[in-house]
């Protein structure tokens, strides 16, 4: 990154549109954008063999994915200090045809825990918001009637 684009003390947010992604409406338990910056893998369930009851669950760690070309792409961007100039990512899967009635309802905001200039929680007061609290992934859903 060229020096001078983001000055010390300024927050930076990357906005990403998933409008052209083929499977944008089939999100997993944890949205792809959250998985892509926190290195989150699949959900793992721990079952008691005797009772077949679920006794625990956790999200696996996956620090990269392989492209068809076999080249690795890192998925733990927000877990590394080298991206501390990014305060957050805002993602939306909506497009000009498929969009919510309430603007921003499908926004996903992901906070960078290593940001040198972090944004306060609730800075984007609509959609879903994700952040790390220690080793725990936290989430809140803001009311959809923000614009009304």
ABEGO torsion letter per residue (X at the ends): XBBGABBBGBBBBBBBBAAABAAAABBBABBAAAAAAAGBBBBBBBBBAAAGBBABBBBBBBABBBBAAGBBBBAAAAABAAAAABABBBBBABBAABBBABBGAABBBBBBAABABBBBBGABABEBBBBBBEABBBBBBBBAAAAX
